[in-house]
Structures are given as structure tokens and as C-alpha cells.
Amino acid sequence: MRESASLACHPRPTASSPQSVTFSNMRTATDALAIGNITTSGDFKVTSNTCAASVPAGGQCTVSVVFKPSKTGTRKGARTIRDLNPSSPHIVTLTGTGTNPVLRMRID
């Protein structure tokens, strides 16, 4: 699993386009992966989640996150996935940069 993701620069307080991460259950046979929950912190929010309570062996699911900066500058957060795997929780560090909105004027 990817351990970090950057959602680039984005003007506050609007939300970025979603960034998706696909999770794969690499287990074989009938060994389903039980998903406890998926959460985010900081200026990041889950907008789409196809991960059910259980991902079948060889199956995949996708989680999409948006960045909505509350302040300018570097903003940090995390996406945390909890399951019944002994290595749980799985934490993906998220980083984005909040910028001030740009005002454009046209004088005719």
C-alpha cells in the first residue's frame, strides 16, 4: 500500500478534485479481508468509498479523498484504514498546500 500522497496546491476554502487509492486483497482462496473503518484527518475528507465490510480474496475497493484547505501553507493529515490484519491500522500520510484564492479582473 502506498504510504503517502500529495494533493498539490489548492485555493482555500474550496475542495480539490478527488484523489483515489485502490486497495487489493492479495490473499488467496476464500480469505476475505474484513474492513473495520476508513477515516481521514486534517483538511482531508473521504468522498467515495467502495470498500464494504469485507473485501473478497483477490478483490479490490477504492477510496477517494478531497483536500479542502482551511488555511494557507502546508497542510497535513492521514487516511487510516483499520481491518483485522495484524499489521492494522494502515496509515497513508496526506499532504496538500493551501493557497489564497486569485481574483482576476477585466476592465473593458
C-alpha positions as CSV (number, residue, x, y, z in Angstrom):
1,M,0.0,0.0,0.0
2,R,1.2,3.5,-0.8
3,E,2.3,5.2,2.4
4,S,1.9,8.9,1.4
5,A,0.0,11.0,-1.1
6,S,0.2,14.7,-2.1
7,L,-2.8,16.6,-3.2
8,A,-0.9,19.6,-4.6
9,C,-1.7,23.3,-4.2
10,H,-5.3,24.3,-3.9
11,P,-7.1,27.6,-3.1
12,R,-8.9,27.7,0.2
13,P,-11.7,27.2,1.1
14,T,-12.7,25.2,-2.0
15,A,-12.3,21.4,-2.3
16,S,-9.9,19.7,-4.7
17,S,-10.8,17.1,-7.2
18,P,-10.9,13.6,-5.6
19,Q,-7.7,11.5,-5.5
20,S,-8.4,7.8,-5.4
21,V,-6.4,4.9,-3.9
22,T,-7.3,1.3,-4.8
23,F,-6.8,-1.4,-2.1
24,S,-6.3,-5.0,-3.1
25,N,-6.8,-8.1,-1.0
26,M,-3.8,-10.2,-2.0
27,R,-5.0,-13.2,0.0
28,T,-5.9,-16.4,-1.9
29,A,-8.7,-18.9,-1.7
30,T,-11.7,-17.7,0.4
31,D,-9.7,-15.5,2.8
32,A,-11.8,-12.3,2.8
33,L,-10.3,-9.1,4.4
34,A,-12.6,-7.6,7.0
35,I,-12.6,-3.8,6.9
36,G,-13.3,-2.0,10.2
37,N,-13.4,1.6,9.1
38,I,-11.7,4.2,6.9
39,T,-11.1,7.7,8.3
40,T,-9.2,10.9,7.4
41,S,-7.8,13.7,9.5
42,G,-6.8,17.3,8.9
43,D,-8.1,19.1,5.9
44,F,-8.9,15.9,4.0
45,K,-12.3,14.1,3.6
46,V,-13.4,10.8,2.2
47,T,-15.9,11.4,-0.6
48,S,-16.3,8.0,-2.0
49,N,-15.7,4.5,-0.6
50,T,-16.4,1.2,-2.4
51,C,-14.9,-0.8,0.4
52,A,-17.6,-2.9,2.0
53,A,-17.2,-4.6,5.4
54,S,-15.4,-7.4,3.7
55,V,-13.2,-7.5,0.5
56,P,-13.0,-11.0,-1.0
57,A,-9.8,-12.7,-1.8
58,G,-8.3,-11.2,-5.0
59,G,-10.9,-8.4,-4.7
60,Q,-10.3,-4.6,-4.8
61,C,-12.0,-1.5,-3.5
62,T,-11.4,2.2,-3.9
63,V,-11.4,5.2,-1.5
64,S,-11.4,8.8,-2.8
65,V,-10.3,11.8,-0.8
66,V,-10.5,15.5,-1.4
67,F,-8.4,18.3,0.1
68,K,-10.2,21.4,1.4
69,P,-7.6,23.6,3.0
70,S,-8.7,25.7,5.9
71,K,-5.5,27.8,5.9
72,T,-2.7,28.7,3.6
73,G,0.6,26.8,3.6
74,T,1.4,23.1,4.0
75,R,-1.5,21.1,5.5
76,K,-1.0,17.5,6.7
77,G,-3.4,14.7,7.5
78,A,-3.8,11.0,7.2
79,R,-6.1,8.3,5.8
80,T,-6.4,5.4,8.2
81,I,-7.7,2.0,7.3
82,R,-8.5,-0.4,10.1
83,D,-9.0,-4.1,9.4
84,L,-8.4,-7.4,11.2
85,N,-4.9,-7.8,9.7
86,P,-2.2,-8.0,12.4
87,S,-0.4,-5.0,10.6
88,S,-3.5,-2.8,11.1
89,P,-4.0,0.1,11.1
90,H,-2.7,1.1,7.7
91,I,-1.9,4.8,7.6
92,V,-1.4,6.9,4.4
93,T,0.1,10.3,5.1
94,L,-1.6,13.1,3.2
95,T,-0.1,16.5,2.3
96,G,-1.5,19.5,0.5
97,T,-0.8,23.2,0.1
98,G,-3.5,25.7,0.8
99,T,-3.2,28.9,-1.3
100,N,-5.2,32.2,-1.3
101,P,-7.9,32.5,-4.0
102,V,-6.8,34.6,-7.0
103,L,-9.0,37.5,-8.0
104,R,-8.9,38.2,-11.7
105,M,-10.4,41.4,-13.1
106,R,-11.0,42.5,-16.7
107,I,-11.5,46.2,-17.4
108,D,-13.1,47.0,-20.7
